[in-house]
Amino acid sequence: MRTLIELTVNGQPYPIDVEGRTRLLDALREKCFLTGAKEGCSTGDCGACTVLLDGQPVTSCLVLASSAAGKEITTIEGVSAGEVLHPVQQAFMSAGGLQCGICTPGMILTSIALLNENRNPTRDQIRFGLQGNLCRCTGYGKIVDAVEVAAKDMATRENGHHMEVKTEPDTNPAMAGPAQADATGGQAPGEKGR
Amino acid sequence: MTATESAKPTTAQTNGQTNGQSNGTHQIGRSVTRIDALEKVTGRAQYAADLFLPGMCYGVFKRSPHAHARIVSIDTSEAEKMPGVVAVITAMTLSKDMASVVEEEMHATRKVVSLFPNIGEKVKYEGAKVAAVAAVSREIAFEASERIKVEYEVLPPVTDVREAIKEGASQINEDSQPADALPDGPFAGHPIYNVAGQNHRAEGDVEAGFKAADRIFEDTYVIPRAHQTYIEPQTTVADCAPDGKVNVWTSTQGHFATRSNLANSLRIPASRINVHGMTIGGGFGAKFGGIVDTYCVLLAMKAHRPVKIVYTRAEEFLDARPAPGAVITVKTGVKNDGTIVARQAWALWDTGSGSGGCYATSRVKGVYKIEHFKLDAYDVNTNKPAPGAYRAPGAPQATFAGEAQINRIAHELRIDPVELRLRNMREGEQIAFKETLSAVAERAGWAQRTKGAHEGWGVAVGEWTNGAGPAGALVSVHEDGKARVFYGLMDITGTDTAMAQIAAEVLGIKYEDVTVSRGDTDSAPFGTASGGSVVTFSYGNAVKRAAEDARDRILELAAEHLEASVEDLEVSDGKVTVKGNPEASVTLAQLGQMSLRSRNGPIVGRGSFSSEPSATTIAAQIARVKLDPETGQLRLLGAYGSLDVGKSINPMACEGQMEGGLVQGFSWGMMEQMQWREDGRNWNPGLLDYRVPTSLDFPDLETVMVEQPTKNGPFGVKGIGEPPIAPGIAVISSAIADATGVWINEAPFTPERVLAAIKSKAS
């Protein structure tokens, strides 16, 4: 049976219809068209589908969409403020904390939650915090580096040295792939300008 | 995009010729940020599963629950009746021509494999595809697949290669002929059954070699199957237009390879297929097509609607193309001074229902001067899925056997294992064996090493020579003075970034002023797949040639404009200047604008490359472990790796390969194994039970790059993606032996096995 629920994702309301068994991951990807959360295992082991639920990282493949209604959901699409990247995003780029990139959205969200709880983590604490997110390319070293760099950057910014990081918009049509179409025949509610 | 310099890693320079000219802008050797980093950190990168087409349906497979069975009947009528089902395909529904798929096996032999078993034919492993269903939702497709009724005659399975070769074992491929009995070795005395491939090699006279030896060592090594465990499962979206054009959006390491597979399988011309290579979420050798894409196209053809298939993680373990397991016996004769005089190997590769593995046995020899060498190796069928490539295919298995035994010999002869290797290494041939091994030994403090209780050190060396393949590229210079590289390269490891650096270096502009476009197979010039460590070597040459072609046009235009001869001009910092007269210059932007009105038109450089030999790359690694005597748990205290990269285009990306490969190799020794029960059922088809490393399993890695350039690589580049996985299993086994005094010859070295070793030593 389908019911109408409203998800709050990245501060935007998304009224969507779901079944009782619809997973948050599917609601985000197929109803809200936010495909940044990836599916790697569907059993909560790989962490590629990690999103923040009221600031806490969860594997969205193990969360029912209806149970996330009324909570603040943050996906990778909501991490940067317009063209200004979050320090964690910036650090994953500069420290080489990504290769194929499939684990990257989940890694970044978990790292943000980690740094929100502990502004100055040791490398061991970073490794502990990221243990639920599998990466098969990097061997983790450069991901730990990235979180360290981000922690320092965030500390600098909090000390008043606010640094804006401008990025170029994606100007490469060949890399962007074909245009997305709405499988259910219209733009998703709450979806703006994608 | 932004670019950032990272701290330059330690680099050991060696002598050699380089194939390249620098324009003084130093774009080569810079740790710039990956060109695709921004779209990946913002969630904008499009992977195949992120694609939703209008009217798209979902494909699901019906799979065999049995490891070995004959199909008695298949009834799809209940599935076809279900509302929402748009296509059901089985062996019967496919026309005779389409009922076979030509798969490109890992060693380039072509073998015809059925897409589905027909009535009377066999399923040869648990999870083998019997039918496929497409429906308007995944749930309906799954439900429909459950309603397909298949009747089986269950046959006895065989899962261990040592059993499969015996007379009386279940014959898995009925057309397989037994191989002649061997005269010597562990499998001698009877014909070898279930053989799917053979590799025999003999150099010198091993019998004479063994006679001349002071000591002879013989050990048998067992390596399990490992899964590449890319985090993005196999995924394809396919759509067939009414005019017969087939569009495929897929996760592939080579969209031209995928096109070729599809053309062969579907018996349609390649020009009717357009493959769009999407951002790929890891491949490691397993994504060259054939696993889901063919079925996806067939469903889309039948449904007249786009179809998406995304593998589940369980399907990955049941029915993808993992690395083959192996049982390898190695016999080595040495002089008391450590000189290796003869080596012989016998190997059985567990190639499941397919083939591909035994050709790699020659890596048991290593990069050593061994006068007498012989091997007899077989691909052996078992009731498991066919194998595929996994990063330096076959090398970790064969290197474990070869290198672990080198360490045991060193231990028995009381010679330092690094020293023993240096005494026997091959020299010349652009190989930096000594430099690479010495670099890691120095970084790890090998000569000064000490160890506490239950601690041990291990070392091993792996080798790999990159392949080469055809690649074309275009480099255009635009009216703003910026350049674009266009080709058909699938980027996995950061190669788009390296190509932008190469083009920038040749054109005398900054890396940031180069963009890279990947075309689909309809638009891009042909390009070989990203595998075999070929990319930076092959595409690097193509892009360099294309950029040089564009530079020739730039110089021609500038010579006309500056009224100077081409020989008197130099290109750097985005402009062309008359040598010795900095006032006389013209920018690339001006030249780009002028080109539009010039006799020869816009600046488009063209470069193509086919194949040239490369040189062997050495990867040397060291581990320092500590074992818990109560639990057998292994903890890595240190992990060190060195690699001869030839020439580093992007040091940060090279480190990424060294680190990622080292972790995969070590973890094959520490935890990774696909397991099958005696009834042929997969024991651990999930990430909870098939363990891959988490962030907690490894310490900070220490890596060092060696640069011994190769003649034919662009700027001296050697292929480096694969070699760092090769030494891992041997490194870990040797560290455990150093800690316990026991050589464990069956990987992975689980707590149970380590504990048993500790206890056997104590008793």
Interface residues (C-beta under 8 A of the other chain):
Chain A: R29 E30 F33 L34 T35 G36 A37 K38 E39 G40 C41 S42 T43 D45 C46 A48 T75 I76 E77 V79 S80 L85 Q89 Q90 F92 M93 S94 A95 G96 L98 Q99 C100 G101 I102 C103 T104 P105 I108 R123 I126 R127 F128 L130 Q131 G132 N133 L134 C135 R136 C137 T138 G139 Y140 G141 K142 I143 V144 V165 T167 E168 D170 T171 N172 P173 A174 M175 A176 G177 P178 Q180 A181 D182 A183 G185
Chain B: M1 T2 T4 S6 S31 T33 R34 D36 A37 L38 E39 K40 V41 T42 G43 R44 A45 Q46 Y47 A49 D50 L51 F52 L53 P54 G55 M56 Q228 T229 Y230 I231 E232 P233 W249 H276 M278 T279 I280 G281 G282 F284 V310 T312 R313 F486 I492 T493 G494 T515 V516 S517 R518 G519 M652 A653 E655 G656 E659 G660 L662 V663 Q664 G686 L687 L688 V692 P693 T694 S695 L696 F698 D700 L701
